[in-house]
Amino acid sequence: MKHMRPERRQGPSLVRGDLVPDSTYDQRLLDRKGPTGWLHEDPWRVLRIQSEFVEGFGALADLPPAVTVFGSARTSPEDPDYKLGERLGGALAEAGYAVITGGGPGVMEAANKGALEAGGVSVGLGIELPHEQRLNDYVDLGVEFRYFFVRKTMFVKYACGFVTLPGGFGTLDELFEALTLVQTRKVTSFPVILMGVRFWTPLIDWIRESLEAVGKISPKDLDLISLTDDPDEAVRIIVEADSTRTDRESGG
C-alpha cells in the first residue's frame, strides 16, 4: 500500500510531507510577538489577507442567490442529520438557490450532495486546519482560505439566509455570529433557521430563560431564530424574506 504522507491545503497551495508546517496561518497571526515582531511580519501578512479577500470576492461574485448551510463535520452518512442535510440541499437547489457550506465532510457534504444531485450550484469554502480536511466530492466551486475571518465574511456576504443543522463549537460560532450581525442590523432580511427541533430546543430554552428573562437580550431578539425539522419550511422562510427585501428595495 502506498504510504500516505501528511498534507495540508494553505489557500491555493498544497503542501505534503516535511513541508507541512507545525502551525497554521491563523495560529501564527494570533500568536503574541515580541515588541518589534509585528514590524517584520504583520505588514506582509496584511497583504496576504487582502489577497484572500480579493480571491474570495472574485470567485463568488457571479453566484446566483445563495444560502449558507452549517453543521457538524462529524456526522456520518447513516445519521438522520446527514439525510436531513441532503434533503435541505436539494430543496434549496430546486428553489433556485446555490448552497454554500464549509466544504468539509458530515452535514456540509450532505448539503452539497443534495444541491448537486438536484441540479443546483454547490459551493464549498474550505479552511486550513492543523489536521487536513479536504473539500468533499460534491463541491462544484471550492475556495480554500487560510484565515477564518476572511472565510466567515464570504459565508455571509454571498448568502441571503443561514441554515444551521446540529453541530459543535464551529457550528455554534457561526450561528451566533450570524445572529449578532442580524441583531445589530449589519445584515438585513437575513433569516437564521435552526433545523433539528430536538437538538436545538434546549439551547432556545436557555436563551429564553438565561438571556431574555434577565434582560441580556430583547424579547424580539428570539424572533430572529426560526426552528423547524422541515426543509420545505426552511426554504419558504428564506423565499419570504427574499420577497420582503425585494419589495422594500423597490419601494413596494
C-alpha positions as CSV (number, residue, x, y, z in Angstrom):
1,M,0.0,0.0,0.0
2,K,1.3,3.4,-0.9
3,H,2.4,5.4,2.1
4,M,0.2,8.4,2.7
5,R,2.2,11.5,3.6
6,P,0.7,14.2,5.7
7,E,-0.7,17.1,3.6
8,R,-2.4,20.4,4.1
9,R,-4.1,23.0,2.0
10,Q,-2.9,26.5,2.5
11,G,-5.1,28.8,0.5
12,P,-4.4,27.9,-3.2
13,S,-1.3,25.9,-2.2
14,L,-1.0,22.2,-1.2
15,V,2.0,21.1,0.9
16,R,2.9,17.5,1.8
17,G,5.4,15.6,3.9
18,D,8.2,17.6,5.6
19,L,6.9,20.8,4.0
20,V,3.7,20.7,6.3
21,P,4.4,23.4,8.9
22,D,3.8,22.9,12.6
23,S,1.2,25.7,12.8
24,T,-1.5,27.3,10.6
25,Y,-1.6,30.8,9.2
26,D,-4.3,31.7,11.8
27,Q,-2.2,30.4,14.7
28,R,0.8,32.5,13.5
29,L,-1.4,35.6,13.1
30,L,-2.8,35.3,16.6
31,D,0.4,34.4,18.4
32,R,1.9,37.0,20.6
33,K,5.0,38.6,19.2
34,G,8.0,40.3,20.7
35,P,7.9,44.1,20.9
36,T,9.1,44.5,17.3
37,G,8.0,41.2,15.7
38,W,5.0,42.8,14.1
39,L,7.2,45.3,12.2
40,H,8.8,42.4,10.3
41,E,5.9,40.1,9.8
42,D,2.4,41.6,10.1
43,P,2.7,44.2,7.2
44,W,3.3,41.3,4.8
45,R,0.6,39.3,6.4
46,V,-1.9,42.1,5.8
47,L,-1.2,41.8,2.0
48,R,-1.8,38.1,2.2
49,I,-5.1,38.7,4.0
50,Q,-6.0,41.3,1.3
51,S,-5.3,38.8,-1.4
52,E,-7.7,36.3,0.2
53,F,-10.5,38.8,0.2
54,V,-9.9,39.6,-3.4
55,E,-9.7,36.0,-4.4
56,G,-12.9,35.1,-2.5
57,F,-14.8,38.1,-3.9
58,G,-13.7,37.2,-7.4
59,A,-14.6,33.6,-7.2
60,L,-18.1,34.1,-5.7
61,A,-19.2,37.3,-7.3
62,D,-21.3,35.6,-10.0
63,L,-23.1,33.2,-7.8
64,P,-26.9,33.1,-8.0
65,P,-28.8,33.8,-4.8
66,A,-27.3,31.5,-2.2
67,V,-28.0,30.1,1.3
68,T,-25.2,29.1,3.7
69,V,-25.7,25.8,5.5
70,F,-23.7,24.8,8.6
71,G,-23.5,21.6,10.7
72,S,-21.2,19.1,12.1
73,A,-18.2,17.6,10.1
74,R,-18.5,14.5,12.3
75,T,-21.9,13.4,11.1
76,S,-21.8,10.0,9.3
77,P,-23.8,9.3,6.2
78,E,-26.0,7.0,8.2
79,D,-27.0,9.7,10.6
80,P,-30.5,11.2,10.2
81,D,-28.9,14.7,10.3
82,Y,-27.0,13.7,7.1
83,K,-30.2,12.7,5.4
84,L,-31.8,16.0,6.6
85,G,-28.8,17.9,5.1
86,E,-29.3,16.2,1.8
87,R,-33.0,17.0,1.7
88,L,-32.3,20.6,2.6
89,G,-29.6,21.0,-0.1
90,G,-32.0,19.5,-2.7
91,A,-34.9,21.7,-1.7
92,L,-32.7,24.9,-1.8
93,A,-31.4,24.0,-5.2
94,E,-34.9,23.3,-6.5
95,A,-35.9,26.7,-5.3
96,G,-33.1,28.3,-7.3
97,Y,-30.5,28.9,-4.5
98,A,-26.9,28.0,-4.6
99,V,-25.8,26.1,-1.4
100,I,-22.7,27.3,0.4
101,T,-21.0,25.1,3.1
102,G,-17.7,24.9,4.7
103,G,-16.9,22.3,2.1
104,G,-16.0,19.5,4.6
105,P,-17.5,16.1,5.5
106,G,-20.6,15.4,7.5
107,V,-23.5,17.7,7.3
108,M,-21.6,20.0,4.9
109,E,-21.1,17.2,2.5
110,A,-24.7,16.2,2.8
111,A,-26.0,19.7,1.8
112,N,-23.5,19.9,-1.1
113,K,-24.6,16.5,-2.2
114,G,-28.3,17.3,-2.1
115,A,-27.7,20.6,-4.1
116,L,-25.5,18.9,-6.7
117,E,-27.9,16.0,-7.3
118,A,-30.8,18.4,-7.6
119,G,-29.0,20.3,-10.3
120,G,-28.1,23.3,-8.2
121,V,-24.8,25.1,-7.6
122,S,-22.8,23.6,-4.8
123,V,-20.1,25.7,-3.1
124,G,-17.5,24.8,-0.5
125,L,-15.4,27.3,1.4
126,G,-12.5,25.4,3.0
127,I,-10.1,26.4,5.7
128,E,-6.6,25.4,6.6
129,L,-6.7,23.3,9.8
130,P,-4.0,21.5,11.8
131,H,-5.4,18.2,10.6
132,E,-6.2,18.2,6.9
133,Q,-9.9,18.4,5.9
134,R,-10.2,18.2,2.2
135,L,-13.1,19.6,0.2
136,N,-15.8,17.0,-0.3
137,D,-16.5,15.4,-3.7
138,Y,-19.9,17.2,-4.1
139,V,-18.5,20.8,-4.4
140,D,-18.8,22.5,-7.8
141,L,-16.9,25.6,-6.7
142,G,-14.4,25.4,-4.0
143,V,-12.3,28.1,-2.4
144,E,-9.6,27.4,0.2
145,F,-8.9,30.0,2.9
146,R,-6.0,30.5,5.3
147,Y,-7.9,32.8,7.7
148,F,-11.2,32.1,9.5
149,F,-12.4,35.7,9.5
150,V,-12.0,36.0,5.7
151,R,-13.9,32.8,5.2
152,K,-16.7,34.0,7.6
153,T,-17.1,37.2,5.6
154,M,-17.7,35.1,2.4
155,F,-20.3,32.9,4.2
156,V,-22.4,36.0,5.0
157,K,-21.7,38.3,2.0
158,Y,-22.9,35.9,-0.6
159,A,-25.9,34.4,1.3
160,C,-29.4,35.6,1.8
161,G,-30.1,33.1,4.6
162,F,-28.4,30.9,7.1
163,V,-29.5,27.4,8.0
164,T,-27.8,25.6,10.9
165,L,-28.1,21.8,11.5
166,P,-26.8,20.1,14.6
167,G,-23.1,20.7,15.2
168,G,-20.3,21.5,17.6
169,F,-18.2,24.6,18.6
170,G,-17.6,25.7,15.0
171,T,-21.3,25.5,14.2
172,L,-22.2,27.4,17.3
173,D,-19.6,30.0,16.4
174,E,-21.1,30.6,13.0
175,L,-24.7,30.6,14.4
176,F,-24.1,33.3,17.0
177,E,-22.0,35.4,14.7
178,A,-24.9,35.4,12.2
179,L,-27.4,36.2,14.9
180,T,-25.2,39.1,16.1
181,L,-25.0,40.5,12.6
182,V,-28.8,40.4,12.2
183,Q,-29.4,41.7,15.7
184,T,-27.1,44.7,15.1
185,R,-28.6,45.2,11.6
186,K,-25.2,44.7,9.9
187,V,-27.2,42.4,7.6
188,T,-30.9,42.8,6.9
189,S,-33.7,40.4,5.8
190,F,-31.4,37.6,6.7
191,P,-33.3,34.6,8.2
192,V,-31.5,32.4,10.6
193,I,-33.0,28.9,10.7
194,L,-32.2,26.1,13.1
195,M,-33.0,22.6,11.7
196,G,-33.3,19.8,14.3
197,V,-36.0,20.7,16.8
198,R,-35.0,18.1,19.4
199,F,-31.3,19.2,19.2
200,W,-31.8,22.9,19.3
201,T,-34.7,23.3,21.7
202,P,-32.6,23.1,24.9
203,L,-30.5,26.0,23.5
204,I,-33.6,28.0,22.7
205,D,-34.9,27.4,26.3
206,W,-31.5,28.5,27.7
207,I,-31.6,31.7,25.6
208,R,-35.1,32.4,26.8
209,E,-34.5,31.6,30.5
210,S,-30.9,32.8,30.9
211,L,-30.7,35.7,28.5
212,E,-34.1,37.1,27.7
213,A,-35.5,36.7,31.2
214,V,-32.8,38.8,32.8
215,G,-32.7,41.4,30.0
216,K,-29.4,40.3,28.3
217,I,-31.3,40.3,25.0
218,S,-34.6,41.9,24.0
219,P,-37.7,39.7,23.7
220,K,-37.8,40.4,19.9
221,D,-34.3,39.0,19.5
222,L,-35.7,35.5,19.8
223,D,-37.8,36.2,16.8
224,L,-34.6,36.3,14.8
225,I,-34.5,32.5,15.0
226,S,-36.8,30.0,13.2
227,L,-36.9,26.4,14.3
228,T,-38.0,23.6,12.1
229,D,-37.5,20.0,11.0
230,D,-38.9,20.6,7.5
231,P,-36.6,21.6,4.6
232,D,-39.6,22.9,2.7
233,E,-40.5,25.2,5.6
234,A,-36.9,26.4,5.8
235,V,-37.0,27.3,2.1
236,R,-40.3,29.0,2.5
237,I,-38.9,31.2,5.2
238,I,-36.0,32.2,3.0
239,V,-38.2,32.9,0.0
240,E,-40.5,35.1,2.0
241,A,-37.5,37.1,3.4
242,D,-36.2,37.5,-0.1
243,S,-39.6,38.8,-1.2
244,T,-39.8,41.2,1.7
245,R,-36.4,42.6,0.9
246,T,-37.2,42.9,-2.8
247,D,-40.4,44.8,-2.1
248,R,-38.6,47.2,0.3
249,E,-35.8,47.8,-2.2
250,S,-38.3,48.5,-5.0
251,G,-40.4,50.8,-2.7
252,G,-43.3,48.3,-2.8
